[in-house]
């Protein structure tokens, strides 16, 4: 079976994700979110984008979002097809 979606992966093989949060989060939180890039969107959302080693690491990041009490709006597995939508 062939996968039609070409995954966007980092050099170490981790899959790239974009996590959208409701509200702005200071860029200083990047280290706490395992080095993900923190981007502040004009609409007031925060985008966390970067490679995630595996599903366990993704769940760990989502736990951190929960612990901050921020609204989780979306989690997107970044592929070549949807790469253009990332600021």
C-alpha positions in Angstrom: 0.0 0.0 0.0 1.4 3.4 -1.0 1.0 6.5 1.2 -0.2 9.3 -0.9 0.9 11.9 1.6 4.5 12.7 1.7 5.5 13.3 5.3 7.6 16.3 6.3 10.3 14.7 8.5 13.4 16.2 10.2 16.8 14.8 9.4 16.6 12.4 12.4 13.4 10.9 11.1 11.0 12.7 13.5 7.7 13.8 12.1 7.0 17.5 11.9 3.8 18.7 13.7 2.0 22.0 14.1 0.1 22.6 17.3 -2.3 25.5 17.3 -3.2 27.1 20.7 -5.8 29.7 21.5 -4.1 32.8 22.9 -0.5 34.1 22.8 2.3 32.3 24.5 5.7 34.0 24.9 8.5 32.8 22.6 10.5 32.0 25.8 8.4 28.8 26.1 10.2 27.2 23.1 12.6 25.4 25.4 9.8 24.0 27.6 8.1 22.7 24.4 11.2 20.7 23.4 12.6 23.4 21.0 9.5 23.7 18.9 9.2 27.1 17.1 6.8 29.4 18.7 5.0 31.6 16.2 2.4 34.3 17.3 -0.4 34.5 14.7 -2.1 37.8 14.0 -5.5 36.3 15.1 -4.2 35.8 18.6 -3.3 32.1 18.3 0.1 30.5 19.0 1.6 28.0 16.6 4.1 25.4 17.9 5.9 23.9 15.0 8.7 21.4 14.7 9.9 17.8 14.8 8.4 15.3 17.3 10.3 12.1 17.9 7.3 9.8 18.3 3.7 9.5 19.5 4.9 9.4 23.2 6.7 12.7 22.7 3.6 14.2 21.0 1.4 13.2 24.0 4.0 14.7 26.3 3.7 18.0 24.5 -0.1 17.9 24.6 0.2 17.3 28.4 2.2 20.5 28.7 -0.5 22.4 26.8 -3.1 21.0 29.2 -0.9 21.9 32.2 -0.7 25.5 31.0 -4.5 25.6 30.8 -4.3 26.8 27.1 -7.0 25.9 24.6 -5.8 23.3 22.1 -7.3 24.2 18.7 -5.6 21.7 16.4 -2.7 19.3 15.9 -1.6 18.9 12.3 0.9 16.3 11.0 2.8 18.5 8.5 3.0 17.0 5.0 4.3 18.5 1.8 0.7 19.1 0.8 -0.2 21.3 3.8 3.2 22.9 4.2 2.1 26.0 2.4 -0.4 26.8 5.2 2.3 27.2 7.9 3.5 30.7 8.5 
